[in-house]
Amino acid sequence: VSDIMAFTREVLGVEAVIHHTAEVACWSVEKRAFVGRAEATSVWGTERRHAGELLEDALTQASPKIWDTIRDSNGSD
């Protein structure tokens, strides 16, 4: 955990709190530190998925998913 927190501080420029529960192999990133930071959406992420969310995806081995809602001419999904 300390290595990941050091990474986010040194590379991403964010002081994020990260939790790891070894018993259930669960990682979580407190994403509040990433909100409103330009680097989180322009350098290390996108406006649709910021760096904190992408970091948590990487730690949990989840594939980042972004969904679009497309409406037809009647306004239906």
C-alpha positions, 0 to 999 in steps of 0.5 A: 500500500505504501508503494502505491501511495508513494506512486500516486504522490510522486507520479500523479501528484495526488495525496490519495489514501489507498486501502488493501484488505489482503484477506479478500484481496480487495483494493480501494482508492479514496477518489476524492483527492483526484476530483477537480485536478486537471492531471487526473483527467487530462494527463493520467485519465480522461473526463470520462474516467479519471486517474483515481478510477483507472488506478483502482481498476488496475489494482483490482484487475478490472477492465475500465468500462465507459458506456454511452447512452444513445437516443434515437429521434424519439428520445428513447434509449 
